[in-house]
Amino acid sequence: MEYIKNDSGIIEGIAFATKADSLDIDKIEALLANKIAIGYIHFFSPQEKSFWVKLDGLLATHPYIRLSFNNAHGWGTWKDISFLEDLTHAHILTINEWLLEDLSPISSLVSIKRLAFINDAFKSSKVSLAPLHTLKNLEDLSCSGKLKDIEVISHFTKLEKLSHYAMGKGSLEYLQNNHALKKIYLRGSDGICDFSGLGHLKHLEEMTLIRNYKIENLDFLTTLKPVKKLYISDFNKIQTLPSLALEELKELRLVTLKNIKQLQGIADAINLEELSIYAGSKALVPSDLWFIERLKKLRVLNVRFDNAHDQEEFNAFRKSISLES
């Protein structure tokens, strides 16, 4: 058992690279009894069933310790994830470098609130999320890759945060019943051609969309009435922004929109307080952004041009309207 400490020497987590025993659980309980907050426990090798059962007993009173399991991109010593069936009190789970083929053992973890699959967690796009439909208490889901039965996410009615890398589903319409969703992070979204389902999310506050080289308009943004923070990057077929007359929008970041020609729609975001733009578009010149002076609540402004002369001209404009960078 290895203690993971921060720069101040305070224990943050614990790692097991080899076999553990029940005495290790006693040591962890002693740390917790002394008010030492254990944020996570990492496992790099399988353990005996008796250990998992005793760990589950600890989780019954300390459910917010994050459990992390690493299988070295499938080259580790784990055979499967059936041991998870013994961890019914786990609330936070991360599965890393596993190359999973079957998620059925996770279906018994009905107390799970945060679940993350990272770094080649799945073996292929044939892996199905269907077994996860039982996770009714799930609040935070992070995964990557094109997966089967992605629509099962609609069963997670308590889901507040969704992060997905390289999602292959063409439409997000299946999210329309996830009314609790507050944050969405979608990276590598080329497979998505229809974002209209996002307009049904009445509590969506933050949205990040990164890399979609196919979609040609962002008209769906006009339906995101509750959004407060919006970050869009690498949507390279977009030429114009729609009107962002979103009363709740306070923070906007636009990065690498290489074919954008006009950003006038930002002028309708009357309550905007922070704005960052690095479009990377040769078609934009400083005068295209003069509308910014009409944003009376704007407090922070960051705009970057590739051309030094354009940057100098814009910096002079920013200074004239007394905005900080």
C-alpha positions in Angstrom: 0.0 0.0 0.0 1.5 3.3 -1.1 0.4 6.7 0.2 0.0 9.4 -2.4 0.8 12.9 -0.9 0.5 16.4 -2.2 3.2 19.0 -2.2 2.5 19.8 1.5 3.0 16.2 2.4 -0.6 15.5 3.2 -2.1 12.2 2.1 -4.5 12.6 -0.7 -4.9 9.0 -1.9 -3.7 5.4 -1.8 -2.4 3.1 -4.5 -2.2 -0.7 -4.6 0.3 -2.0 -7.2 0.2 -5.6 -5.8 -2.0 -7.7 -3.5 -3.6 -6.2 -0.5 -5.1 -7.7 2.6 -7.7 -6.9 5.2 -5.2 -5.2 7.4 -4.8 -2.5 4.7 -8.5 -1.7 5.1 -7.9 -1.3 8.8 -5.1 1.2 8.1 -7.3 3.2 5.8 -10.1 3.2 8.4 -7.5 4.5 10.9 -6.6 7.4 8.6 -10.2 8.3 8.1 -10.8 8.1 11.9 -8.0 10.7 12.3 -9.8 13.1 9.9 -7.4 12.4 7.0 -9.4 12.8 3.9 -8.7 10.0 1.4 -9.8 11.2 -2.0 -9.1 8.1 -4.0 -7.8 4.6 -4.1 -6.0 3.3 -7.2 -5.7 -0.3 -8.0 -3.2 -1.7 -10.6 -3.8 -5.4 -9.8 -6.6 -7.7 -8.8 -7.5 -8.5 -5.2 -9.2 -11.3 -3.4 -13.0 -11.3 -3.0 -12.6 -11.0 0.8 -10.7 -7.7 0.3 -13.4 -6.3 -2.0 -16.1 -7.2 0.4 -14.4 -5.5 3.3 -13.6 -2.5 1.1 -17.3 -2.3 0.3 -18.0 -2.2 4.0 -15.8 0.8 4.3 -17.5 2.5 1.4 -20.8 2.1 3.2 -19.7 4.9 5.5 -17.3 6.7 3.2 -19.0 6.4 -0.2 -17.3 9.4 -1.8 -13.8 7.8 -2.0 -13.1 7.5 -5.7 -12.0 4.0 -6.8 -9.8 3.8 -9.9 -8.8 0.6 -11.7 -6.0 0.5 -14.3 -5.3 -2.5 -16.6 -2.3 -1.1 -18.6 -4.2 -1.1 -22.0 -5.3 -4.7 -21.6 -1.8 -5.9 -20.7 -2.3 -5.9 -17.0 -3.1 -8.9 -14.8 -6.9 -8.3 -14.5 -9.1 -10.9 -16.3 -12.4 -9.1 -16.1 -14.4 -6.6 -14.0 -16.7 -9.1 -12.3 -15.2 -8.1 -8.9 -17.1 -4.8 -9.2 -20.3 -6.7 -8.3 -18.9 -6.8 -4.7 -18.6 -2.9 -4.5 -22.3 -2.1 -4.3 -21.7 1.0 -2.1 -19.2 2.7 -4.5 -20.3 6.2 -5.6 -17.3 7.2 -7.7 -15.6 4.9 -10.2 -12.9 5.3 -12.8 -11.8 2.6 -15.3 -8.6 3.3 -17.1 -6.7 1.6 -19.9 -8.8 -1.5 -19.8 -10.1 -2.5 -23.3 -13.4 -3.6 -21.9 -15.8 -5.8 -23.9 -18.7 -6.3 -21.5 -20.1 -3.8 -19.0 -22.6 -6.1 -17.4 -20.8 -6.3 -13.9 -21.3 -2.5 -13.6 -25.1 -2.9 -13.8 -25.2 -4.0 -10.1 -23.6 -0.7 -8.9 -26.9 1.1 -8.5 -25.4 3.6 -6.0 -22.9 5.0 -8.5 -23.0 8.7 -9.0 -19.9 9.4 -11.0 -18.6 7.0 -13.6 -15.6 7.6 -15.9 -14.1 5.4 -18.7 -10.8 6.9 -19.9 -7.8 6.1 -22.0 -8.8 3.1 -24.1 -11.3 1.9 -21.6 -13.2 0.1 -24.4 -11.9 -2.6 -26.8 -14.0 -1.5 -29.8 -17.1 0.3 -31.0 -19.0 -3.0 -30.5 -19.1 -2.4 -26.7 -22.7 -1.7 -25.6 -23.7 0.7 -22.9 -27.1 -1.1 -22.6 -26.1 -2.9 -19.3 -25.8 0.5 -17.6 -29.5 1.3 -17.8 -29.9 0.3 -14.1 -27.7 3.2 -12.9 -30.6 5.5 -12.0 -28.5 7.6 -9.6 -25.8 8.5 -12.0 -25.0 12.2 -12.0 -21.7 12.4 -13.9 -20.7 10.2 -16.9 -17.4 10.5 -18.9 -16.5 8.1 -21.7 -14.9 8.0 -25.1 -15.2 6.4 -28.5 -18.1 5.2 -30.7 -20.2 2.9 -28.6 -23.4 0.8 -29.2 -26.7 1.7 -27.5 -25.5 5.2 -26.6 -29.2 6.1 -26.2 -29.2 4.3 -22.8 -28.0 7.7 -21.5 -31.6 8.8 -21.7 -32.3 6.5 -18.7 -30.0 8.6 -16.4 -32.6 11.1 -15.3 -30.4 12.5 -12.6 -27.4 13.0 -14.9 -26.0 16.5 -14.4 -22.7 16.3 -16.4 -21.9 14.4 -19.6 -18.4 14.3 -21.1 -17.8 12.3 -24.3 -14.8 12.1 -26.7 -15.4 11.0 -30.3 -19.1 10.3 -30.0 -20.3 8.5 -33.1 -24.1 9.1 -32.7 -25.5 11.3 -35.5 -28.2 13.0 -33.4 -28.4 14.2 -29.8 -32.2 13.9 -29.8 -32.0 11.1 -27.2 -30.8 13.6 -24.6 -34.0 15.5 -24.6 -35.3 13.8 -21.5 -32.1 14.3 -19.5 -33.7 17.4 -17.9 -31.1 17.5 -15.0 -28.2 18.0 -17.4 -26.2 21.1 -16.4 -22.8 20.6 -18.1 -22.0 19.0 -21.5 -18.4 18.5 -22.9 -18.3 16.9 -26.3 -14.8 16.6 -28.0 -14.3 15.1 -31.4 -17.9 15.5 -32.4 -17.6 14.9 -36.1 -20.1 12.0 -35.9 -22.8 14.4 -34.7 -24.8 16.1 -37.4 -27.8 17.1 -35.4 -27.4 19.1 -32.1 -31.1 20.2 -31.9 -31.7 17.8 -29.0 -29.8 20.2 -26.7 -32.6 22.8 -27.0 -34.8 20.6 -24.8 -32.4 20.8 -21.8 -33.9 23.5 -19.6 -31.2 23.4 -17.0 -28.1 23.4 -19.2 -25.6 25.9 -17.9 -22.3 25.1 -19.5 -21.5 23.6 -22.9 -18.2 22.8 -24.6 -18.2 21.6 -28.2 -14.8 20.8 -29.8 -13.9 19.7 -33.3 -16.6 19.1 -35.8 -15.5 19.6 -39.4 -18.8 18.7 -41.0 -21.6 20.8 -39.5 -22.2 24.0 -41.5 -24.3 26.1 -39.1 -24.7 26.7 -35.4 -28.4 27.7 -35.5 -29.1 25.3 -32.6 -27.3 27.8 -30.3 -30.4 30.1 -30.4 -32.4 27.5 -28.5 -29.9 27.2 -25.5 -31.8 29.7 -23.4 -30.4 28.7 -20.0 -26.7 28.5 -21.0 -24.3 30.7 -19.0 -21.0 29.4 -20.4 -20.3 28.4 -24.0 -17.1 27.2 -25.5 -16.8 26.3 -29.2 -13.6 25.2 -30.9 -12.6 23.8 -34.3 -15.9 24.0 -36.2 -14.2 24.8 -39.4 -17.1 24.9 -41.8 -18.9 27.6 -39.9 -19.0 31.0 -41.7 -21.5 33.0 -39.5 -22.8 33.0 -36.0 -26.5 33.1 -35.4 -28.0 35.7 -33.0 -26.8 34.8 -29.5 -29.8 36.6 -27.8 -29.4 34.3 -24.8 -30.1 36.3 -21.6 -28.3 34.0 -19.3 -25.1 33.8 -21.4 -22.2 35.3 -19.3 -19.1 33.7 -20.8 -18.2 32.9 -24.4 -15.1 31.4 -25.9 -14.6 30.9 -29.7 -11.4 29.2 -30.9 -10.2 28.1 -34.3 -13.2 28.8 -36.5 -11.0 29.0 -39.6 -13.7 30.0 -42.1 -15.7 32.4 -39.9 -16.6 35.6 -41.7 -18.8 37.4 -39.3 -19.5 37.3 -35.5 -22.2 40.0 -35.4 -24.5 37.6 -33.6 -22.4 38.1 -30.4 -23.8 41.6 -30.2 -27.2 40.2 -29.1 -25.6 38.6 -26.0 -26.4 41.7 -24.0 -25.5 40.2 -20.6 -22.1 38.9 -21.7 -19.4 39.5 -19.1 -16.4 37.6 -20.5 -15.5 37.1 -24.2 -12.5 35.3 -25.7 -12.0 35.0 -29.5 -9.2 33.3 -31.4 -10.9 32.5 -34.7 -7.8 31.8 -36.8 -9.7 33.2 -39.7 -8.0 35.4 -42.3 -11.4 36.8 -43.3 -11.8 38.6 -40.0 -10.3 42.1 -39.4 -10.5 44.3 -36.2 -13.3 46.4 -37.6 -15.5 43.3 -37.7 -15.5 43.3 -33.9 -16.3 47.0 -33.3 -19.8 45.9 -32.2 -18.2 44.7 -28.9 -18.5 48.3 -27.6 -22.2 47.8 -27.4 -21.8 45.0 -24.9 -22.2 47.2 -21.8 -21.8 44.4 -19.2 -18.6 43.1 -20.7 -15.7 43.1 -18.2 -13.1 40.7 -19.6 -12.1 40.6 -23.3 -9.4 38.5 -25.0 -9.1 38.6 -28.7 -6.1 37.3 -30.7 -5.2 37.9 -34.3 -2.5 36.1 -36.2 -1.5 39.3 -38.0 0.6 41.7 -35.7 -0.9 44.8 -37.3 -4.4 43.6 -36.7 -3.6 42.8 -33.1 -2.1 46.2 -32.5 -5.2 47.9 -34.0 -7.6 45.8 -31.9 -5.6 46.4 -28.7 -5.9 50.1 -29.3 -9.7 49.6 -29.7 -9.9 47.6 -26.5 -8.0 50.3 -24.6 -10.4 52.9 -25.9 -13.4 51.2 -24.4 -11.5 50.5 -21.2 -11.7 46.7 -21.1 -9.2 44.4 -19.4 -7.6 41.4 -21.1 
